[in-house]
Amino acid sequence: MAEEAFDQDAWLNRIGYRGSREPTLMTLRGLVAAHAAAISYESIDVLLDRPPKLDLDSLQRKMIASRRGGYCFEQNMLFRGGLRALGFDVTSLQARVVRGLAIDAPRPMLHMVLQVNLPDGAFLADVGFGNLAPTAPLRLSADVEQETPHEVMRFIRMGEELTLQSRLGEQWQHIYRVVLLPRVDAEYEICNWFTASHPDSPYRRNLIAARPGSNRTRITLFNARLNVRHANGEVERRMLTGMAEYREVLEATFGLTLSDDDLALALDTVARKSAPGAPHPFFA
């Protein structure tokens, strides 16, 4: 589906954006904040053994018409389609996730990010990184602390890559290393298939959802663990039990409605396949 056929009005209504549509930095800030708040990060289709489709038609049906969420490839493909439909110049990039790992950990490029090219400079836009997706565009410059509606973030150099870091409490923590080399969509198709199909993928055995909340909070669901992290580093924790409680949290907190069959299958898969203990480090 060509970007020209992207339904701007449906997308902007879905994310509740009412501002300017001019391709400016101010517009980009509003779009990132609105999309991140409205469309939850989630990978439930992968858990249900349904590898996501990345064509714009499928993405619009799922995340706009059906009001579902998606994970990085889905979210940033949809966001890219919206930006290009509005006239933004966007370069597609990839990143190596190092959340919870050493900054130089040898990691594959399995995360999609966007470089938005503006008269003000080049900015990273990423609405698809779960519980730490930047809620504002970030200037792609090293060693500059940048405010967002949630955390303070910065890039530091790691060879030819830029490592995104977030200040959590008093510490800077690594998120991912951006590879500043334009990618083609076939590379995302390969990564999406690997992420959704490999038997060791955490998405195939864990129920994962996340979204930024009000007052600089971050809300994450990892199987039965519901966490609300506050700006001061304090975390409210709650363990979910039973289908009714999962349904209430998915609908009220993440805006996600599943059929009874899909929710039952998701919880059964988690019961059979998930590993006990702490959440995966990418979603801590």
C-alpha positions as CSV (number, residue, x, y, z in Angstrom):
1,M,0.0,0.0,0.0
2,A,1.6,3.3,-1.1
3,E,2.2,6.0,1.5
4,E,0.0,8.3,-0.5
5,A,-3.0,6.1,0.4
6,F,-2.3,6.4,4.1
7,D,-5.4,7.7,5.9
8,Q,-4.1,10.7,7.8
9,D,-7.5,11.6,9.3
10,A,-8.0,8.1,10.7
11,W,-4.5,8.0,12.2
12,L,-4.7,11.5,13.7
13,N,-8.1,10.8,15.2
14,R,-6.9,7.5,16.6
15,I,-4.0,9.2,18.5
16,G,-6.1,12.3,19.4
17,Y,-3.8,14.8,17.6
18,R,-5.4,18.1,16.7
19,G,-2.4,20.3,16.0
20,S,-0.7,21.6,12.8
21,R,0.1,19.1,10.0
22,E,3.0,21.1,8.7
23,P,6.2,19.0,8.7
24,T,8.0,20.9,11.4
25,L,9.8,20.0,14.6
26,M,6.9,21.3,16.6
27,T,4.5,19.0,14.7
28,L,6.8,16.1,15.2
29,R,6.9,16.6,18.9
30,G,3.1,16.6,19.1
31,L,2.8,13.5,16.9
32,V,5.4,11.5,18.9
33,A,3.7,12.4,22.2
34,A,0.2,11.7,21.0
35,H,1.0,8.4,19.3
36,A,3.0,7.1,22.2
37,A,0.2,7.9,24.6
38,A,-2.6,6.5,22.5
39,I,-1.3,3.2,20.9
40,S,0.2,0.8,23.4
41,Y,3.2,-1.3,22.8
42,E,2.2,-5.0,22.8
43,S,3.2,-8.2,21.2
44,I,0.2,-10.4,21.9
45,D,-0.2,-11.6,18.3
46,V,3.3,-13.1,18.5
47,L,2.3,-14.9,21.7
48,L,-0.7,-16.3,19.8
49,D,1.6,-17.5,17.0
50,R,0.4,-14.9,14.5
51,P,3.5,-13.2,13.1
52,P,2.6,-9.5,12.5
53,K,2.2,-8.2,8.9
54,L,4.1,-5.0,8.1
55,D,2.2,-3.7,5.0
56,L,0.5,-0.4,5.7
57,D,-2.9,-1.7,4.9
58,S,-2.6,-4.4,7.6
59,L,-1.1,-2.0,10.1
60,Q,-3.9,0.5,9.7
61,R,-6.5,-2.2,10.1
62,K,-4.9,-3.5,13.2
63,M,-3.8,-0.4,15.1
64,I,-6.2,2.2,13.8
65,A,-9.5,0.5,12.8
66,S,-9.2,-2.4,15.4
67,R,-7.6,-0.1,18.0
68,R,-4.9,-2.6,18.9
69,G,-1.2,-1.9,19.7
70,G,1.9,-3.4,18.2
71,Y,5.6,-3.9,18.7
72,C,8.5,-2.0,17.2
73,F,8.2,-2.9,13.6
74,E,4.5,-2.4,13.5
75,Q,4.5,0.9,15.5
76,N,7.4,2.5,13.7
77,M,6.2,1.4,10.2
78,L,2.8,2.9,10.9
79,F,4.4,6.1,12.3
80,R,6.7,6.3,9.3
81,G,3.7,6.0,7.0
82,G,1.9,8.8,8.9
83,L,5.0,11.1,8.8
84,R,5.6,10.6,5.1
85,A,1.9,11.2,4.4
86,L,2.3,14.6,6.1
87,G,5.4,15.4,4.1
88,F,8.2,14.6,6.5
89,D,11.5,13.3,5.1
90,V,12.2,10.1,7.0
91,T,15.2,7.7,6.9
92,S,14.7,4.2,8.1
93,L,17.3,2.9,10.6
94,Q,17.9,0.0,12.9
95,A,19.3,-0.4,16.4
96,R,21.0,-3.0,18.7
97,V,19.1,-3.3,22.0
98,V,21.5,-3.2,25.0
99,R,18.9,-2.6,27.7
100,G,20.3,-4.4,30.8
101,L,23.5,-5.3,29.0
102,A,27.0,-3.9,28.6
103,I,27.2,-0.9,26.2
104,D,29.4,-2.9,23.8
105,A,27.5,-6.1,24.0
106,P,27.5,-7.9,20.6
107,R,23.9,-7.6,19.6
108,P,22.0,-8.0,16.3
109,M,20.1,-5.1,14.7
110,L,16.6,-6.2,15.7
111,H,14.9,-2.8,16.6
112,M,13.5,-0.4,14.1
113,V,13.9,3.4,14.6
114,L,13.4,6.5,12.4
115,Q,15.6,9.4,11.5
116,V,13.5,12.5,10.7
117,N,15.4,15.0,8.6
118,L,14.3,18.6,9.3
119,P,15.8,22.1,8.7
120,D,16.6,22.0,12.5
121,G,18.7,18.9,12.0
122,A,18.3,15.1,12.2
123,F,16.1,13.7,14.9
124,L,15.4,10.2,16.2
125,A,11.7,9.2,16.4
126,D,10.8,5.9,18.0
127,V,7.3,5.1,19.2
128,G,8.0,1.3,19.5
129,F,10.4,0.6,22.3
130,G,8.0,-0.6,25.0
131,N,8.6,0.9,28.5
132,L,11.3,3.3,27.4
133,A,10.3,4.6,24.0
134,P,11.3,8.3,23.9
135,T,8.1,10.4,24.2
136,A,9.8,13.2,22.2
137,P,12.0,13.4,19.1
138,L,15.6,13.4,20.1
139,R,18.3,15.3,18.2
140,L,20.9,12.8,16.9
141,S,23.8,14.5,18.6
142,A,26.2,12.9,21.1
143,D,26.6,14.1,24.7
144,V,23.6,16.4,24.9
145,E,21.1,15.8,27.6
146,Q,17.5,16.1,26.2
147,E,14.3,16.5,28.1
148,T,11.2,14.5,27.2
149,P,7.8,14.4,28.8
150,H,9.2,11.4,30.8
151,E,12.9,10.7,31.2
152,V,16.0,12.8,30.4
153,M,17.8,11.1,27.6
154,R,21.1,11.4,25.7
155,F,23.2,9.8,23.1
156,I,26.8,8.8,23.7
157,R,29.2,7.5,21.0
158,M,30.1,3.8,20.8
159,G,32.4,3.5,17.8
160,E,30.4,4.5,14.7
161,E,27.1,4.0,16.6
162,L,25.1,6.2,19.0
163,T,24.0,4.7,22.2
164,L,20.7,6.0,23.6
165,Q,20.7,6.3,27.4
166,S,18.0,7.2,29.8
167,R,18.5,8.7,33.2
168,L,16.6,6.5,35.6
169,G,16.8,7.8,39.1
170,E,20.5,8.9,39.6
171,Q,21.9,6.5,36.9
172,W,22.3,6.5,33.2
173,Q,21.1,3.2,31.7
174,H,21.7,2.0,28.2
175,I,18.7,1.4,25.9
176,Y,20.0,0.7,22.4
177,R,22.8,1.5,19.9
178,V,21.6,3.3,16.7
179,V,23.3,2.2,13.5
180,L,23.4,5.3,11.3
181,L,23.0,3.3,8.0
182,P,19.8,3.6,6.0
183,R,17.8,0.3,5.8
184,V,15.4,-1.1,3.3
185,D,12.1,-2.7,4.2
186,A,13.1,-6.2,3.3
187,E,15.5,-6.1,6.3
188,Y,12.6,-5.3,8.6
189,E,10.7,-8.2,7.2
190,I,13.6,-10.5,8.0
191,C,13.9,-9.2,11.5
192,N,10.2,-9.3,12.1
193,W,10.0,-12.9,11.0
194,F,13.0,-13.8,13.2
195,T,11.6,-12.0,16.2
196,A,8.1,-13.4,15.8
197,S,9.1,-17.0,14.9
198,H,12.3,-18.0,16.7
199,P,11.5,-20.4,19.5
200,D,13.7,-18.5,21.9
201,S,12.1,-15.1,21.2
202,P,10.8,-13.7,24.5
203,Y,7.7,-12.5,22.7
204,R,6.6,-16.1,21.9
205,R,6.2,-17.0,25.6
206,N,5.5,-13.8,27.5
207,L,2.5,-11.4,27.7
208,I,4.0,-8.0,27.2
209,A,2.4,-4.5,27.1
210,A,3.6,-1.0,27.9
211,R,2.7,2.6,27.6
212,P,3.8,5.9,29.0
213,G,1.4,7.3,31.7
214,S,0.6,10.6,33.2
215,N,2.9,12.5,35.6
216,R,6.0,11.0,33.9
217,T,5.0,7.4,34.8
218,R,5.8,4.3,32.8
219,I,3.4,1.3,32.9
220,T,4.5,-2.2,32.0
221,L,2.8,-5.5,32.0
222,F,5.0,-8.6,31.8
223,N,3.0,-11.7,32.3
224,A,1.3,-11.3,35.7
225,R,3.5,-8.4,36.8
226,L,2.0,-4.9,36.4
227,N,4.5,-2.2,37.2
228,V,4.0,1.6,37.4
229,R,7.4,3.3,37.6
230,H,7.4,6.9,38.8
231,A,9.8,9.7,37.8
232,N,11.6,9.4,41.2
233,G,12.4,5.7,40.6
234,E,9.7,4.3,42.9
235,V,7.8,1.4,41.4
236,E,4.2,0.3,42.3
237,R,3.9,-3.5,41.7
238,R,0.8,-5.6,41.4
239,M,0.4,-9.3,40.5
240,L,-2.6,-10.2,38.3
241,T,-4.7,-13.3,38.8
242,G,-7.5,-14.7,36.7
243,M,-8.9,-13.8,33.3
244,A,-11.2,-11.0,34.6
245,E,-8.3,-9.2,36.2
246,Y,-6.2,-9.5,33.1
247,R,-9.1,-8.3,30.9
248,E,-9.7,-5.3,33.1
249,V,-6.0,-4.2,33.1
250,L,-5.6,-4.8,29.3
251,E,-8.7,-2.7,28.5
252,A,-8.6,0.0,31.2
253,T,-4.8,0.5,31.3
254,F,-3.6,-0.3,27.8
255,G,-6.7,0.2,25.7
256,L,-6.6,-3.4,24.4
257,T,-9.7,-5.6,24.0
258,L,-9.1,-9.3,23.2
259,S,-11.7,-12.0,22.5
260,D,-12.3,-14.5,25.3
261,D,-10.6,-17.2,23.1
262,D,-7.5,-15.1,22.5
263,L,-7.1,-14.0,26.1
264,A,-7.5,-17.6,27.3
265,L,-5.0,-18.9,24.7
266,A,-2.5,-16.1,25.7
267,L,-2.7,-16.9,29.4
268,D,-2.4,-20.7,28.7
269,T,0.7,-20.1,26.5
270,V,2.3,-18.0,29.3
271,A,1.5,-20.7,31.9
272,R,3.1,-23.3,29.7
273,K,6.1,-21.5,28.3
274,S,7.1,-18.5,30.4
275,A,10.1,-18.7,32.7
276,P,9.6,-18.0,36.4
277,G,11.6,-15.2,38.1
278,A,12.3,-11.6,37.2
279,P,11.1,-10.0,33.9
280,H,13.3,-10.1,30.8
281,P,15.9,-7.3,31.2
282,F,14.5,-5.5,28.1
283,F,11.3,-5.0,30.0
284,A,12.4,-4.5,33.5
